[in-house]
Amino acid sequence: MRIGILGAGVAGLSCAYFLRREFPDLQVHEASGHVGGLARSFRWHGFDCDLAPHRLFTSDEALLKELLALLPMNRVTRRSRIFLQGVWIRDPVNAAEMVLKLHPALSLKIVWHYLFRRRYHRLPVDNFESLILNKFGSGLNELFFKPYSEKLFGIPASEISADWGRRKIRVAGLRDMWRRDTKLYFQDFYYPRRGGYGAICERLHEDVRPLVRLDSKLIAVSQSDGGGVYRCEFATVEGTRIEEFDVLISTLPLPFFAGLLGLDLRLRFRPAKITYLLLNRPRATDNQWFYFADREFIINRVAEFKNFAGDEAPADHTVLCCEVTATEDYSPARVIAELEQAEVLDRREVLDTKIIDLPYAYPIYDHSYDEQTRRARDFFAQHPRIHHVGRQAQFAHRDVDEIFEEAKLVAGRIAGRQPPSTPDNA
């Protein structure tokens, strides 16, 4: 059986890792010149920098044990904050702290609208905003959830699918936010001791390196008349290359890959600009990451890598990684100005900047999401030997632990180690 894996991010590398023994001649094709995808890291001014504040957390002990066996990791106590209305509050949000720290009028509005939310908001839960109004009332929606989600996705909260809210908002209301139940909030996470979060992908790459073809971009795919073979055309530095596979595992953006097979999907991704700032100070904060919830800030979140696993980082400097999806109003100067406004830095401390564009940062869960993903399911049901793994291929928010587990399940089905169940491409 000839297996082709499209993409060498954490999804593609994990699939290859689990299939390498049964299928030693499988191929992994990666369009760029490096592995890791969104989970890669790079070295800059002596710091290991990720593309975002990644962290490893799972309640599945068996899965965690398998991941920790790959490479040495530190167990890190979570420290994160939210900048909201000019004050810093804990993340995840603690309702009591928020009510005490915010202006009394805002606090009263949050509590009042929560207590009487059912009187004013008996709404069908058919979008993200109605979900939040029913859970928390309009006070917290207008203050926090609506501005942040609209900044993240670039569309009105009323046009965001409720499905995204159900996946990301794990609390039932202010009561859970008050209690901070440990089942709802993780307090520790794991992070590689060296090499940044991308060390996970580098470790997977070590075991499958001979199978990976870099600078090999898929430009066409077709199926033979008998339906038995997929013919893939790749653009490489040597020219066009043709490969034929019995099974394909795609980790590529779903609308792009579907388009090559003739299906036009109206699914969109929100791009992001990642700005790295080298600061002339030992540390900017004691947090691993922090958020800017207010609409007036274009920054979504910031990571300070020294606080993840910084034993070998330069002592006198630090690096901030700033994520912006509101790219229409973006400039490095504005990012620096917003951090200065929040008293995170002094602009005179900025020694260097670096900008990375991520065209497929976030799947946009708009009103067409359900219909378009249904069309994708129906279409790929006709292609049972095409599998989809990863955030971009499944058009869903996935963390590395979830992707690793999904890759193992898909590999098990292909290799016959596990019986077929719900298809991964559904």
N, C-alpha and C positions, 0 to 999 in steps of 0.2 A: 504494500500500500504506500503510495507516494503522498506525503503530507506537506502542504505549504502553509507557513504561518506568515501572516502579513502584519508587520510591525514588530519592533524589538523594544517596546516599552516593557513595563512590569508584566502586563498581560501576556504578550507574545513570548517573553523570556520564560515566564512561569510555565506556559504550555509546553515549550520546548524542553524545559527541565524535567517535566513529568513524563514526557514521551521519548526522551532521548535513548533509553535502553532498548525499548521495543522497536523503535524506528530510527536507527543511527544515521540514516541518510536523509532525514527530513531537512527542509530548508526554511530558514527565517529570513525574510526580506525586509530591510529597513531603508526608508527613503533618505534619511539623513546620514551624516557621517559618524554618529555616535548612538549608543544604546541608552535606554532609560525612559524616553518619552517625557511625560510630565513629572515623573518620579526621579529624574536624573539630578545629579549635582555637578558642580564645577568648582575649580579652585580660583580664587580671586584675592589678591593681596594677602595670601597666607590663610584665608578662610575657606572652609568648605561651605558652599552656598547652594541651597535648594531653590527650586522654582516657586516654592510656596511653603508655608509652615506645615510640613507633614509631620505626622506622629503615628506610631503603631499602638493600637489598642484593640483588644478583642476579649470577649468573655468566654470564648471557646478555648479551653485549656489545651486540648489536643492540637489545635491549629497554632496556638501561641508557641507551644513546645517545638513544633516543626519549624516555625519561622526563626525562633531563637537558636535553633541548631545550625542555621545557615552561617551566622557570623556573630561575633561578640556585640552585645548591645547593653546599654545602661538602662536601668529603670529610673525614670526621671519624674519628680513630683511636678505636677502641672501648675503653672503660674500664668494666668492670662487675665486680661482686663478689657473693659469696654469704656470708651470715651463717649459720654452722652451728656449733652446740655452743659458742657464745660466742667464736668466732674468725672472722676474715674470710679467705676463700679466693678465688682467682681464678674467674672465670666466662668461658668454660666451665671445668668442673672439671679441674684437673690432678691426676692421681692421686698423683704424687710429693709435691706440696705438701700435699695433703690428709693423706697418711699421716704426714708430718713435723709438721704443725701440730696434729692432733687428739691427744687423750689416747692414750698408747701402747696401752692395752687396746682402745680403739675401732679404732685402726689395725691391730692384730693381728687383730681380728675381721674386718675388711674383707678383708685379704689372705688369711686362712685360708679364709674361706667362698668367696672367689673361686677359689682354687686347687682346692678340693674341691667346687665347685658341682655338678659332674656326678654325683658320688657321692650327693648328697642331693636333687638337684633335676632328675631326668629327667622333666620335666613336659610335658604337651601344652600348646602355646602357644595357649591359648584365652582368655586374659585378660591384662591389663597386668601384674599381679603375677607370673604365671608367666613372662612374657617377661623381666622384670627378673631373676628368680631364675635363669633359665637363662643370662642374659648375665653377671650380676655376682655372684650369690650373695646370701644373705640378709643379710649384713653391711651392704652398701651399700643394699640395698632398705629395711631397717628404719631406717637412719640418714637417708636422703635421698629416694629415689624414692617410697616409699610415703607418708610423711607429707605431702610437698608435693603429690602428685597427689590425695590424699584431701582435702586442704584446698582445692585448686583446684576439684574437681568435687563435693565433698560426698557422695561415695559410697565404699564400700570399694574398695581397689585391685583386689581380686579380681573386682569387678563392672564394672571399666572395660575396654572393648574393647581387645584387643591391637593393633588397627589404629591407634589413637592412638599407642601406644608406638612402632610401626614408623615412623610419620611423624615423631615428635618426637625419638626417640633414634637419632641417626645414627652411633653408634659401636658396634663389635662387642663391646667389653668393656674391661677395665682397660688392656689393651695400647694400644688407640687413645687412651684418655684419657691415658696416659703419654706417648705420642709427640706428641699434639696436632697431628696431620697437618693442614696448611693446607687440604686439600680438605674437611675436616670442620668447620673453624672459620673464621669470617670475622673479619678484624682491622680492617677499615675499613667504613664505611657512608656513605651520603649523606643530607643533611638540608637542607631549604630555608634559605637565608640569612636570610629574614625571614618572619614570619607563622606560625611553627610548622609542624608537619607538615600541618596543614590548608591550608597555602598551595597544596598540590598540587590539592586539590579546588577551591579558589577559582580557581585558574588554569583548570581544566577548565570551571568554571562560567562564566567570562568568555566562552568561545566558544559556549556553549549557553544563555545567560541567557534569551533570549526564549522558549525552549522549556520552561522549568521553571515549574511551578505549585506554589508553596509553600502550606502549610496546606490540603492536598488529600489527605484520608485515604480510602483504599480501604475500603469497607464491604460491597460485594457484587460478585460477578462471575458471569456466566452466559454460556452459549454459545447461539447461535441454533439453531433446530430443524435447519437445514441444516448446522450445524457450521462455518459460514464466518466468523462474526463473534463476538467477545467483547464483551459488554455490561458495562461497568464503572460502578459507582455510587460517587461520591466525596462525602464530607462536607466542605464548604468553609465559609468564614466567611459567604458569601452564601447558603448553603443547599445542598441536594443537587444534584449535577451528574451527568449521564449522558454517557458517552463510549463510542464503539464503535471497536474496533481489529481489524485483521486479524492482527496479531502482538503478543504480549505478552512483555516481558522483565521478569521478577520479580527483585528484589533483597530482597524481604521475607522475614521468617522463614518457613522452609518449612512448619512445621505450621500456622501462621496462614493462609498463602495456600492450602495444600491444603484446609484446613477450609472456606474459602469456596467451593471447588468440590465439596465433599461428601466429601472423604477425611479420615478421622480418623487422624492420625499420632501415635503415642505417643513423640514426640521432645521432649526438654526442653533448655532453656537454663539455664545457671547465671548468676544475676544478680550484679552487683558494685556495691559502693559505692566511689566514688573520692573521696578526701579530699585537699584541697589545703591546704597549710600555708604561710603567709607568715612567713618567719623574719627576725629582726633580726640578720642576719650576712651577710657577702658570699657565703660558700659554706658548705654543710654537708659536702660530700665533693668528691672530684675525679672521681667516677663519673657516667656518664650514667644508669645504672640499677643497682639491686642487689636481691637476693632475700633473703627470710627463709624458710629451708627447714624449720626446726623446727616441729613440730606446735603447740607452745605459743604461737607467734606467729600472730595472725590475719592479719597483713599478708602478701600474696604477694610483691609487688615495689614498688619505689619509683623514681621518676624525678626527676632534678634538671635542669630544662630549661635552666638557665644553662650547663650543660656540653655541650649539643648545639650551639647556635648563639647564644651569649649576648653578642655584641658590643654590642648595643643595650639589653641588660637593665639595670635599675637596679643601680648599683655596690654599694650598701650592704646590699641585701637579696637573698634567694633564695627560690624556691618549690619545695616537695617535693610530688610527686603520688603518693599512696599507694593501691594497689589492694587491696581486700579482697573475697573471695568468700565467706568464712565469715561471712556477714552476721548469722547468728543471735546471735553474741556481739559484734557491732560496737558501738562508740561512738567518737566522735572522741577522747575522753579516753584510751581504751585504745590507739588508734593512736599518740598522742603519747607515752604511757608506754612503749610498746614501742620506739619510736625513741630515747627517752632511755635505756632499758636497754642498747641497742646502742651508746650514746655517739655517736649521730648528731646529737643536739640537746639543748639544755636547755629544758625546757618554758617557762621564763620568756622565751625568745626568740620564742615564737609570738605574732605580732601579729594574725593573722586566719586564719579557716578557711572553706572552701567545700566543699560536698558535692554530688556529682552521682550519681544512680542510673542504672545501665545494666541494664535488664531482660533484655537478650539478649547478655550479655558473652561467654559461652563455650558452644558446643555440648557437651552431655554425651554422651560416648561410652560408654553403658552396654551391658549385654548385649543389649538390644533394638535397638541401633543397626543392626546388619546386616540384621535382618528388616524393620525399619521403613523403612530406605532402599531395600531391595528393593521393598517395596510402593509407595514413591514412584516408583521407576523404572518399574514396571509401569503405574502409573496415568498418569504423564505421557507414557509412550510413545503413549498415545491422543490426546495433545495436542501434535503435533509443532511447532505454531506458538507454543508457550509455551517460553521459554528461561529458565534460572536462572543467575544470575551473582552471586558474592560469598559471603562467609562464612555469612551467615544463610540465604540462599536455597539454597545447596548443602549446608548443615549440615556444614561442614568448615572447619578452620582455614586461612585464606588471608591472605597478606601482600599489600600494595598492588601490588607488582610482578606477582604471580601473578594478581591480579584484573584489572589493566590488560591483561595478555596475554590472559586469557580473554575479556575484553570485546572485544578486537580480533578474536579468532577468531569469536566469535558474530556480531559486526557483519559480518564478511566472509562468513559463511554466509548471513545475511539478505540482504545486498546482492548476493550471487552472485559475490563476488570470490574465494571459496574453495569448493572442493567439499565436500559434506557428509562428515563423518567421525563419530567417536564423539559422540553427542549430548551437549551440555553438561548437559542435564537428567538424564543418567545418572551 
